[in-house]
Amino acid sequence: MAEKVQKVGVKKEAGYLYFVDKQGDISRAKMARGGKKKKKKKAAKKKKKR
C-alpha cells in the first residue's frame, strides 16, 4: 500500500502517469491509453410488450 509523504504542488495533466524516479525526482510518462473523459452512453430503448 502506498503512503503519502508530502505534497509537492505538481500540476497534473490528463493522459500522463506521475511517479518518483530512481534519482528521487518526480517524473511523468504518457499513458498508453486513457486520459480523456468518457461520455455516458445513451440507454437502449425498451420494447413494449403487448
C-alpha positions in Angstrom: 0.0 0.0 0.0 1.3 3.5 -0.8 1.7 6.2 1.7 1.6 10.0 1.0 4.7 11.6 2.4 4.5 15.2 1.3 2.5 17.4 -1.1 4.8 19.0 -3.7 2.4 21.1 -5.7 2.8 19.3 -9.1 0.1 20.3 -11.6 -1.1 17.1 -13.2 -2.1 16.9 -16.8 -4.6 14.3 -18.1 -3.1 11.4 -20.0 0.2 11.2 -18.0 1.3 8.9 -15.2 3.4 10.6 -12.5 5.9 8.7 -10.4 9.1 9.1 -8.4 12.2 8.0 -10.5 15.4 6.4 -9.3 17.0 9.8 -8.6 14.1 10.8 -6.4 12.7 13.3 -8.8 9.0 13.4 -9.9 8.7 12.2 -13.5 5.8 11.6 -15.9 5.2 9.2 -18.7 2.5 9.3 -21.4 -0.1 6.7 -20.7 -0.6 4.1 -23.4 -4.4 4.9 -23.4 -6.8 6.9 -21.4 -6.6 10.5 -20.1 -9.8 11.6 -21.8 -13.1 11.7 -20.0 -15.6 9.2 -21.5 -19.1 10.3 -22.4 -22.1 8.5 -21.0 -23.8 6.1 -23.4 -27.4 6.5 -24.1 -29.7 3.9 -22.6 -31.2 1.5 -25.0 -34.9 1.8 -25.7 -37.0 -1.0 -24.2 -39.6 -2.7 -26.3 -43.2 -2.6 -25.1 -44.9 -6.0 -24.7 -48.4 -6.3 -25.9 
